[in-house]
Amino acid sequence: MYGDDIHLRLHRIRAERLRSEALRARSSHRPRPLHRPRRLRSRLGWTLVEVGLRLATPRPWPVRYPSPAPPS
């Protein structure tokens, strides 16, 4: 179709701009050290996953055995 090459060129220009913006942001951002809150957040996240899986798993119904016949 007409204009496909223009669309691709605009896409490449936008991708280059986003990459350069990401590179600038990455270089200006100082890396934060791995410390306790990150471990706590990770543990909390896995606990929430475990709770969600328990809620999503159907419970087996309790098996009811027939009561013994009364003596005659």
C-alpha positions, 0 to 999 in steps of 0.5 A: 500500500501507499505510505507503508514506507512513511509509516515505517520511517516514522516508527523508526524515528519514534523508536530512536527517540524513545531509546535515547530518552531511556538511555538518558533516564538510565544514566541520570538515575542512580541505582538503589542498593538491594536492601530489606524493603525489597526482600520484604516486598518480594516475600509479601508478593509471593505470600499474596500469590500463595493466598490467591492460589489457595482461593482459586483451588476448589476445596474437596467436599467432606465425604459423608459416610452413611450412618450405621443402621440402628439395631433392631 
